[in-house]
Amino acid sequence: MCHLAVSLLASIGKVLSPRRMVVFLAVAFVVGGAGYPSIAQETTTTSTAPPTSETTTTTAAPTTTTTAAPTTTAAPTTTAAPTTTTPAETTTTAAETTTTAAQTTVTKVEPVDDEVTDNAPTGRVSENLAASLAEWNNRVKDKEAELEKSEARLGQLEGRAEGIQAEIEETRRRIAELESTVVRQAINSFQEPDGTTIDLLNAAETTVGMRARTLLNQAVTKDLDVVEELRAAKENLRIQQALADQAAADADAATEDLQAELQELEEARDKKAVFTSQAAASLGVVTEADIVTVRGFEVHKTIADNVAGLVDAAAAEGINLGGGGYRSFERQIATRRNNCGTSHYAIWEMSAGGCRPPTARPGASMHEKGLALDLTCDGSLIRSRGSRCFQWLAAGNAAFWGFKNLPSEPWHWSTNGR
């Protein structure tokens, strides 16, 4: 092969001048080398090919194989790179799967968290709806105030009627005593000091007259005060009875007024409930039907098992947890009125931090969703992070059952820490 090449070059050399011969050799070298990639080129191609370019690299391999058979042997090395990567990827996926399984085991009762942050409510209550709700809220308050006054007035009237009736009974008792006294004294007036009865019929006429006048004078003198008291008692009884009749009539009228006001209050509450329901629906607030009671806490039904588990686990270690959970949508509105203001903006749109103390907007409180607990320990609110109850909760026991602490409130634990 080498001799043939030398002979060919010698023949060409006879035809071409030395200068042209050099040019010919250079061109031949470049053309011949173009079909054979260097080791450096192969290494660069292999090392820089990213996983996403596996298809491009693999497609190029057959082209290399077709161009030069001697180099085709190295092609599998380039193609094998994706194969090496694939097991690594498989290993990583398996690791992720293992981690997920571990997390599932630790948080096996992780509560459903449908949190709506205070800064991103699910909906908006229109000003018209809010105005209607506020109007009927005020009507309910007014009716409740009127009803309270009517109840107080009725109570006073009933109390007065009862008092008059008691006086009447006492007067009747006294009248009976006075009448008995008058009869007894009249009888005593016709008796001798030794208790024997004077026989007026068998006495002499003169003696009878004198004796009768004497007895009459004695009776009148002795019974005068009793008779007067008896007369006054009977007159007082007549007046008391009239007062009692009037008090009873006033109480009956007050009862009718009270019933009418109670009906108006119920109608106002029904109207308020309609607008409250519409406002709650606008914000995606849970309904009373979603709330259950477990271990003394009112919470959303999705975390009932979590609460029971937390309370029972604490009790097993001598920690008595109590407190409250669910707060109604209506109560949250009232809280915003007290802490934030009465305007539409203050109640429905102002951020929680604008209130004193900070108060979540209606629809945004975790208490409204039944997903938060305000915990007490041995009957007292947990106010210190140094208390044994807080330390027990923070040691991972609360987290195990899906609860996180709101940093600013040691007593507040919810499914998202808000």
C-alpha positions as a Python dict, from the first residue, in 0.01 Angstrom:
ca = {
    (1, 'M'): (0, 0, 0),
    (2, 'C'): (284, 236, 94),
    (3, 'H'): (483, 147, -224),
    (4, 'L'): (180, 226, -437),
    (5, 'A'): (143, 565, -276),
    (6, 'V'): (513, 645, -325),
    (7, 'S'): (500, 542, -691),
    (8, 'L'): (191, 758, -744),
    (9, 'L'): (358, 1060, -589),
    (10, 'A'): (671, 1007, -796),
    (11, 'S'): (467, 998, -1116),
    (12, 'I'): (281, 1315, -1021),
    (13, 'G'): (613, 1479, -929),
    (14, 'K'): (743, 1433, -1280),
    (15, 'V'): (442, 1623, -1419),
    (16, 'L'): (415, 1902, -1161),
    (17, 'S'): (668, 2159, -1061),
    (18, 'P'): (802, 2144, -705),
    (19, 'R'): (581, 2442, -598),
    (20, 'R'): (262, 2284, -736),
    (21, 'M'): (360, 1955, -580),
    (22, 'V'): (360, 2117, -231),
    (23, 'V'): (12, 2266, -289),
    (24, 'F'): (-119, 1927, -409),
    (25, 'L'): (9, 1751, -101),
    (26, 'A'): (-149, 2011, 131),
    (27, 'V'): (-492, 1981, -32),
    (28, 'A'): (-472, 1601, -21),
    (29, 'F'): (-389, 1611, 348),
    (30, 'V'): (-684, 1839, 431),
    (31, 'V'): (-932, 1635, 226),
    (32, 'G'): (-813, 1307, 368),
    (33, 'G'): (-825, 1432, 729),
    (34, 'A'): (-1178, 1570, 703),
    (35, 'G'): (-1332, 1225, 713),
    (36, 'Y'): (-1164, 1126, 1039),
    (37, 'P'): (-1260, 1321, 1361),
    (38, 'S'): (-984, 1357, 1610),
    (39, 'I'): (-990, 1212, 1964),
    (40, 'A'): (-1014, 1561, 2101),
    (41, 'Q'): (-1327, 1626, 1896),
    (42, 'E'): (-1493, 1305, 2014),
    (43, 'T'): (-1413, 1377, 2377),
    (44, 'T'): (-1558, 1724, 2356),
    (45, 'T'): (-1876, 1602, 2191),
    (46, 'T'): (-1925, 1333, 2449),
    (47, 'S'): (-1855, 1543, 2756),
    (48, 'T'): (-2060, 1848, 2663),
    (49, 'A'): (-2377, 1671, 2549),
    (50, 'P'): (-2654, 1754, 2805),
    (51, 'P'): (-2927, 1502, 2891),
    (52, 'T'): (-3173, 1698, 2681),
    (53, 'S'): (-2953, 1650, 2375),
    (54, 'E'): (-2943, 1274, 2400),
    (55, 'T'): (-3154, 1236, 2086),
    (56, 'T'): (-2923, 1462, 1885),
    (57, 'T'): (-2613, 1279, 2003),
    (58, 'T'): (-2764, 940, 1934),
    (59, 'T'): (-2876, 1043, 1586),
    (60, 'A'): (-2529, 1165, 1503),
    (61, 'A'): (-2376, 828, 1597),
    (62, 'P'): (-2508, 640, 1291),
    (63, 'T'): (-2373, 917, 1067),
    (64, 'T'): (-2031, 870, 1220),
    (65, 'T'): (-2058, 494, 1174),
    (66, 'T'): (-2144, 531, 806),
    (67, 'T'): (-1860, 771, 738),
    (68, 'A'): (-1574, 571, 883),
    (69, 'A'): (-1583, 207, 979),
    (70, 'P'): (-1266, 213, 1196),
    (71, 'T'): (-1412, 486, 1414),
    (72, 'T'): (-1752, 319, 1444),
    (73, 'T'): (-1617, 114, 1733),
    (74, 'A'): (-1602, 432, 1946),
    (75, 'A'): (-1965, 522, 1872),
    (76, 'P'): (-2112, 293, 2142),
    (77, 'T'): (-1909, 489, 2395),
    (78, 'T'): (-2091, 808, 2296),
    (79, 'T'): (-2427, 634, 2286),
    (80, 'A'): (-2370, 474, 2626),
    (81, 'A'): (-2368, 810, 2803),
    (82, 'P'): (-2747, 840, 2813),
    (83, 'T'): (-2764, 483, 2938),
    (84, 'T'): (-2540, 576, 3230),
    (85, 'T'): (-2755, 879, 3303),
    (86, 'T'): (-3079, 681, 3300),
    (87, 'P'): (-2993, 459, 3600),
    (88, 'A'): (-2888, 771, 3790),
    (89, 'E'): (-3221, 928, 3715),
    (90, 'T'): (-3398, 610, 3818),
    (91, 'T'): (-3204, 610, 4145),
    (92, 'T'): (-3300, 973, 4213),
    (93, 'T'): (-3666, 898, 4147),
    (94, 'A'): (-3656, 608, 4385),
    (95, 'A'): (-3501, 830, 4652),
    (96, 'E'): (-3778, 1083, 4606),
    (97, 'T'): (-4037, 809, 4633),
    (98, 'T'): (-3878, 689, 4954),
    (99, 'T'): (-3877, 1039, 5100),
    (100, 'T'): (-4244, 1089, 5014),
    (101, 'A'): (-4335, 763, 5181),
    (102, 'A'): (-4151, 871, 5495),
    (103, 'Q'): (-4334, 1201, 5501),
    (104, 'T'): (-4666, 1023, 5455),
    (105, 'T'): (-4589, 804, 5752),
    (106, 'V'): (-4505, 1098, 5981),
    (107, 'T'): (-4799, 1317, 5876),
    (108, 'K'): (-5050, 1040, 5819),
    (109, 'V'): (-5333, 1259, 5943),
    (110, 'E'): (-5222, 1587, 5783),
    (111, 'P'): (-5538, 1803, 5779),
    (112, 'V'): (-5680, 1947, 5463),
    (113, 'D'): (-5563, 2306, 5440),
    (114, 'D'): (-5793, 2527, 5235),
    (115, 'E'): (-5635, 2840, 5377),
    (116, 'V'): (-5732, 3177, 5245),
    (117, 'T'): (-5475, 3430, 5360),
    (118, 'D'): (-5587, 3762, 5496),
    (119, 'N'): (-5435, 3935, 5197),
    (120, 'A'): (-5599, 3709, 4938),
    (121, 'P'): (-5964, 3629, 5014),
    (122, 'T'): (-6144, 3396, 4778),
    (123, 'G'): (-6405, 3656, 4688),
    (124, 'R'): (-6537, 4001, 4762),
    (125, 'V'): (-6848, 4128, 4935),
    (126, 'S'): (-7008, 4406, 4729),
    (127, 'E'): (-7085, 4737, 4892),
    (128, 'N'): (-7458, 4691, 4830),
    (129, 'L'): (-7457, 4351, 4998),
    (130, 'A'): (-7247, 4482, 5285),
    (131, 'A'): (-7483, 4780, 5325),
    (132, 'S'): (-7787, 4551, 5340),
    (133, 'L'): (-7616, 4328, 5591),
    (134, 'A'): (-7519, 4628, 5804),
    (135, 'E'): (-7874, 4768, 5787),
    (136, 'W'): (-8035, 4448, 5909),
    (137, 'N'): (-7762, 4398, 6163),
    (138, 'N'): (-7852, 4738, 6309),
    (139, 'R'): (-8222, 4656, 6295),
    (140, 'V'): (-8161, 4337, 6487),
    (141, 'K'): (-7965, 4527, 6749),
    (142, 'D'): (-8240, 4788, 6781),
    (143, 'K'): (-8508, 4522, 6810),
    (144, 'E'): (-8303, 4334, 7067),
    (145, 'A'): (-8266, 4656, 7268),
    (146, 'E'): (-8641, 4723, 7246),
    (147, 'L'): (-8718, 4367, 7341),
    (148, 'E'): (-8485, 4393, 7639),
    (149, 'K'): (-8663, 4710, 7758),
    (150, 'S'): (-9003, 4550, 7709),
    (151, 'E'): (-8896, 4244, 7902),
    (152, 'A'): (-8770, 4465, 8183),
    (153, 'R'): (-9096, 4663, 8189),
    (154, 'L'): (-9302, 4344, 8188),
    (155, 'G'): (-9092, 4213, 8472),
    (156, 'Q'): (-9156, 4528, 8671),
    (157, 'L'): (-9531, 4510, 8609),
    (158, 'E'): (-9545, 4145, 8701),
    (159, 'G'): (-9340, 4215, 9010),
    (160, 'R'): (-9573, 4499, 9107),
    (161, 'A'): (-9878, 4279, 9054),
    (162, 'E'): (-9725, 4008, 9269),
    (163, 'G'): (-9642, 4262, 9540),
    (164, 'I'): (-9995, 4402, 9544),
    (165, 'Q'): (-10138, 4053, 9557),
    (166, 'A'): (-9918, 3974, 9856),
    (167, 'E'): (-10044, 4292, 10030),
    (168, 'I'): (-10401, 4190, 9955),
    (169, 'E'): (-10347, 3852, 10114),
    (170, 'E'): (-10195, 4016, 10421),
    (171, 'T'): (-10487, 4262, 10445),
    (172, 'R'): (-10742, 3983, 10420),
    (173, 'R'): (-10563, 3794, 10693),
    (174, 'R'): (-10566, 4103, 10915),
    (175, 'I'): (-10936, 4168, 10848),
    (176, 'A'): (-11018, 3812, 10952),
    (177, 'E'): (-10823, 3865, 11276),
    (178, 'L'): (-11000, 4197, 11349),
    (179, 'E'): (-11344, 4053, 11287),
    (180, 'S'): (-11266, 3768, 11521),
    (181, 'T'): (-11146, 4018, 11784),
    (182, 'V'): (-11463, 4225, 11758),
    (183, 'V'): (-11685, 3919, 11808),
    (184, 'R'): (-11481, 3798, 12100),
    (185, 'Q'): (-11487, 4138, 12272),
    (186, 'A'): (-11862, 4170, 12221),
    (187, 'I'): (-11916, 3838, 12391),
    (188, 'N'): (-11682, 3930, 12674),
    (189, 'S'): (-11880, 4246, 12738),
    (190, 'F'): (-12181, 4041, 12853),
    (191, 'Q'): (-11984, 3823, 13092),
    (192, 'E'): (-11906, 3864, 13458),
    (193, 'P'): (-11547, 3886, 13562),
    (194, 'D'): (-11563, 3522, 13666),
    (195, 'G'): (-11673, 3426, 13311),
    (196, 'T'): (-12040, 3367, 13383),
    (197, 'T'): (-12292, 3517, 13143),
    (198, 'I'): (-12521, 3792, 13271),
    (199, 'D'): (-12886, 3686, 13259),
    (200, 'L'): (-13054, 4002, 13139),
    (201, 'L'): (-13392, 3834, 13086),
    (202, 'N'): (-13438, 3733, 13451),
    (203, 'A'): (-13310, 4055, 13606),
    (204, 'A'): (-13533, 4340, 13726),
    (205, 'E'): (-13631, 4595, 13468),
    (206, 'T'): (-13430, 4874, 13623),
    (207, 'T'): (-13132, 4655, 13668),
    (208, 'V'): (-13153, 4540, 13305),
    (209, 'G'): (-13153, 4889, 13163),
    (210, 'M'): (-12869, 5010, 13373),
    (211, 'R'): (-12670, 4699, 13303),
    (212, 'A'): (-12728, 4720, 12928),
    (213, 'R'): (-12617, 5081, 12909),
    (214, 'T'): (-12305, 5002, 13110),
    (215, 'L'): (-12215, 4707, 12892),
    (216, 'L'): (-12274, 4906, 12576),
    (217, 'N'): (-12047, 5186, 12691),
    (218, 'Q'): (-11777, 4938, 12781),
    (219, 'A'): (-11805, 4760, 12445),
    (220, 'V'): (-11792, 5080, 12246),
    (221, 'T'): (-11491, 5207, 12440),
    (222, 'K'): (-11296, 4881, 12420),
    (223, 'D'): (-11373, 4797, 12057),
    (224, 'L'): (-11347, 5143, 11907),
    (225, 'D'): (-10985, 5107, 11793),
    (226, 'V'): (-11039, 4755, 11659),
    (227, 'V'): (-11349, 4853, 11467),
    (228, 'E'): (-11169, 5150, 11310),
    (229, 'E'): (-10873, 4935, 11208),
    (230, 'L'): (-11113, 4685, 11060),
    (231, 'R'): (-11288, 4955, 10859),
    (232, 'A'): (-10953, 5093, 10732),
    (233, 'A'): (-10834, 4744, 10638),
    (234, 'K'): (-11142, 4679, 10429),
    (235, 'E'): (-11100, 5013, 10247),
    (236, 'N'): (-10733, 4935, 10185),
    (237, 'L'): (-10831, 4597, 10047),
    (238, 'R'): (-11066, 4764, 9800),
    (239, 'I'): (-10788, 4995, 9679),
    (240, 'Q'): (-10534, 4717, 9661),
    (241, 'Q'): (-10765, 4505, 9454),
    (242, 'A'): (-10811, 4791, 9206),
    (243, 'L'): (-10437, 4835, 9183),
    (244, 'A'): (-10392, 4463, 9133),
    (245, 'D'): (-10646, 4462, 8850),
    (246, 'Q'): (-10467, 4752, 8680),
    (247, 'A'): (-10127, 4589, 8723),
    (248, 'A'): (-10257, 4267, 8569),
    (249, 'A'): (-10403, 4461, 8274),
    (250, 'D'): (-10072, 4647, 8225),
    (251, 'A'): (-9881, 4320, 8238),
    (252, 'D'): (-10111, 4164, 7979),
    (253, 'A'): (-10065, 4463, 7746),
    (254, 'A'): (-9689, 4451, 7795),
    (255, 'T'): (-9692, 4080, 7713),
    (256, 'E'): (-9873, 4147, 7386),
    (257, 'D'): (-9623, 4420, 7297),
    (258, 'L'): (-9341, 4186, 7382),
    (259, 'Q'): (-9476, 3915, 7155),
    (260, 'A'): (-9510, 4163, 6868),
    (261, 'E'): (-9153, 4287, 6918),
    (262, 'L'): (-9027, 3932, 6940),
    (263, 'Q'): (-9188, 3854, 6606),
    (264, 'E'): (-9032, 4165, 6450),
    (265, 'L'): (-8695, 4062, 6591),
    (266, 'E'): (-8723, 3715, 6442),
    (267, 'E'): (-8811, 3866, 6103),
    (268, 'A'): (-8511, 4099, 6127),
    (269, 'R'): (-8286, 3808, 6220),
    (270, 'D'): (-8414, 3609, 5924),
    (271, 'K'): (-8336, 3899, 5690),
    (272, 'K'): (-7994, 3938, 5843),
    (273, 'A'): (-7931, 3565, 5805),
    (274, 'V'): (-8011, 3585, 5433),
    (275, 'F'): (-7758, 3862, 5372),
    (276, 'T'): (-7504, 3698, 5601),
    (277, 'S'): (-7537, 3376, 5402),
    (278, 'Q'): (-7488, 3564, 5075),
    (279, 'A'): (-7179, 3740, 5211),
    (280, 'A'): (-7038, 3411, 5341),
    (281, 'A'): (-7098, 3245, 5005),
    (282, 'S'): (-6910, 3531, 4834),
    (283, 'L'): (-6605, 3451, 5048),
    (284, 'G'): (-6634, 3072, 5046),
    (285, 'V'): (-6688, 3046, 5421),
    (286, 'V'): (-6773, 2706, 5566),
    (287, 'T'): (-7124, 2639, 5692),
    (288, 'E'): (-7240, 2517, 6031),
    (289, 'A'): (-7298, 2176, 5872),
    (290, 'D'): (-6920, 2141, 5828),
    (291, 'I'): (-6853, 2192, 6200),
    (292, 'V'): (-6840, 1908, 6452),
    (293, 'T'): (-6762, 1890, 6823),
    (294, 'V'): (-6473, 1670, 6937),
    (295, 'R'): (-6308, 1662, 7279),
    (296, 'G'): (-6491, 1985, 7362),
    (297, 'F'): (-6368, 2172, 7053),
    (298, 'E'): (-6587, 2290, 6767),
    (299, 'V'): (-6379, 2233, 6453),
    (300, 'H'): (-6411, 2152, 6084),
    (301, 'K'): (-6497, 1789, 6029),
    (302, 'T'): (-6179, 1734, 5826),
    (303, 'I'): (-5958, 1778, 6134),
    (304, 'A'): (-6177, 1607, 6393),
    (305, 'D'): (-5941, 1308, 6415),
    (306, 'N'): (-5639, 1540, 6440),
    (307, 'V'): (-5785, 1727, 6736),
    (308, 'A'): (-5885, 1407, 6912),
    (309, 'G'): (-5536, 1266, 6857),
    (310, 'L'): (-5365, 1579, 6987),
    (311, 'V'): (-5580, 1607, 7300),
    (312, 'D'): (-5552, 1237, 7379),
    (313, 'A'): (-5174, 1235, 7326),
    (314, 'A'): (-5140, 1532, 7561),
    (315, 'A'): (-5360, 1370, 7825),
    (316, 'A'): (-5147, 1056, 7810),
    (317, 'E'): (-4852, 1271, 7923),
    (318, 'G'): (-5040, 1456, 8194),
    (319, 'I'): (-5121, 1768, 7991),
    (320, 'N'): (-5483, 1883, 7998),
    (321, 'L'): (-5561, 2076, 7680),
    (322, 'G'): (-5881, 2274, 7636),
    (323, 'G'): (-5999, 2593, 7470),
    (324, 'G'): (-6199, 2697, 7167),
    (325, 'G'): (-6196, 2649, 6793),
    (326, 'Y'): (-6465, 2753, 6548),
    (327, 'R'): (-6574, 3117, 6531),
    (328, 'S'): (-6880, 3201, 6326),
    (329, 'F'): (-6868, 3430, 6025),
    (330, 'E'): (-7115, 3663, 6196),
    (331, 'R'): (-6900, 3681, 6507),
    (332, 'Q'): (-6595, 3762, 6294),
    (333, 'I'): (-6785, 4053, 6139),
    (334, 'A'): (-6876, 4179, 6486),
    (335, 'T'): (-6513, 4147, 6594),
    (336, 'R'): (-6402, 4350, 6293),
    (337, 'R'): (-6658, 4618, 6380),
    (338, 'N'): (-6517, 4642, 6731),
    (339, 'N'): (-6148, 4630, 6639),
    (340, 'C'): (-6134, 4791, 6294),
    (341, 'G'): (-6430, 5028, 6242),
    (342, 'T'): (-6780, 5028, 6101),
    (343, 'S'): (-6720, 5140, 5743),
    (344, 'H'): (-6733, 4900, 5449),
    (345, 'Y'): (-6358, 4939, 5399),
    (346, 'A'): (-6281, 4882, 5768),
    (347, 'I'): (-6489, 4566, 5792),
    (348, 'W'): (-6431, 4400, 5457),
    (349, 'E'): (-6115, 4535, 5292),
    (350, 'M'): (-5868, 4680, 5542),
    (351, 'S'): (-5575, 4451, 5619),
    (352, 'A'): (-5565, 4272, 5952),
    (353, 'G'): (-5271, 4484, 6065),
    (354, 'G'): (-5481, 4799, 6038),
    (355, 'C'): (-5698, 4687, 6332),
    (356, 'R'): (-5624, 4710, 6702),
    (357, 'P'): (-5571, 4438, 6792),
    (358, 'P'): (-5494, 4284, 6449),
    (359, 'T'): (-5807, 4105, 6327),
    (360, 'A'): (-5846, 3892, 6015),
    (361, 'R'): (-6100, 3997, 5759),
    (362, 'P'): (-6434, 3812, 5752),
    (363, 'G'): (-6380, 3496, 5554),
    (364, 'A'): (-6005, 3489, 5615),
    (365, 'S'): (-5978, 3380, 5978),
    (366, 'M'): (-5869, 3022, 6034),
    (367, 'H'): (-6115, 3013, 6325),
    (368, 'E'): (-6399, 3077, 6079),
    (369, 'K'): (-6289, 2774, 5881),
    (370, 'G'): (-6277, 2563, 6195),
    (371, 'L'): (-5908, 2497, 6130),
    (372, 'A'): (-5761, 2678, 6432),
    (373, 'L'): (-5749, 2622, 6806),
    (374, 'D'): (-5697, 2865, 7094),
    (375, 'L'): (-5551, 2631, 7353),
    (376, 'T'): (-5566, 2638, 7730),
    (377, 'C'): (-5357, 2424, 7961),
    (378, 'D'): (-5507, 2315, 8292),
    (379, 'G'): (-5780, 2574, 8237),
    (380, 'S'): (-5555, 2875, 8164),
    (381, 'L'): (-5474, 3026, 7825),
    (382, 'I'): (-5123, 2935, 7706),
    (383, 'R'): (-4954, 3277, 7713),
    (384, 'S'): (-4591, 3178, 7763),
    (385, 'R'): (-4359, 2995, 7527),
    (386, 'G'): (-4172, 2878, 7831),
    (387, 'S'): (-4466, 2690, 7976),
    (388, 'R'): (-4449, 2313, 7980),
    (389, 'C'): (-4760, 2290, 7765),
    (390, 'F'): (-4618, 2511, 7491),
    (391, 'Q'): (-4288, 2325, 7505),
    (392, 'W'): (-4469, 1994, 7467),
    (393, 'L'): (-4663, 2124, 7166),
    (394, 'A'): (-4357, 2281, 7006),
    (395, 'A'): (-4149, 1966, 7053),
    (396, 'G'): (-4316, 1815, 6748),
    (397, 'N'): (-4631, 1683, 6910),
    (398, 'A'): (-4852, 1950, 6757),
    (399, 'A'): (-4679, 1916, 6421),
    (400, 'F'): (-4734, 1541, 6420),
    (401, 'W'): (-5108, 1603, 6428),
    (402, 'G'): (-5088, 1875, 6167),
    (403, 'F'): (-5088, 2195, 6376),
    (404, 'K'): (-4852, 2492, 6365),
    (405, 'N'): (-4818, 2788, 6598),
    (406, 'L'): (-4884, 3152, 6516),
    (407, 'P'): (-4559, 3313, 6640),
    (408, 'S'): (-4730, 3615, 6794),
    (409, 'E'): (-4980, 3406, 6994),
    (410, 'P'): (-4852, 3109, 7197),
    (411, 'W'): (-5208, 2984, 7242),
    (412, 'H'): (-5304, 2988, 6872),
    (413, 'W'): (-5243, 2670, 6669),
    (414, 'S'): (-5381, 2609, 6322),
    (415, 'T'): (-5327, 2390, 6019),
    (416, 'N'): (-5108, 2655, 5854),
    (417, 'G'): (-4972, 2854, 6146),
    (418, 'R'): (-5195, 3153, 6077),
}
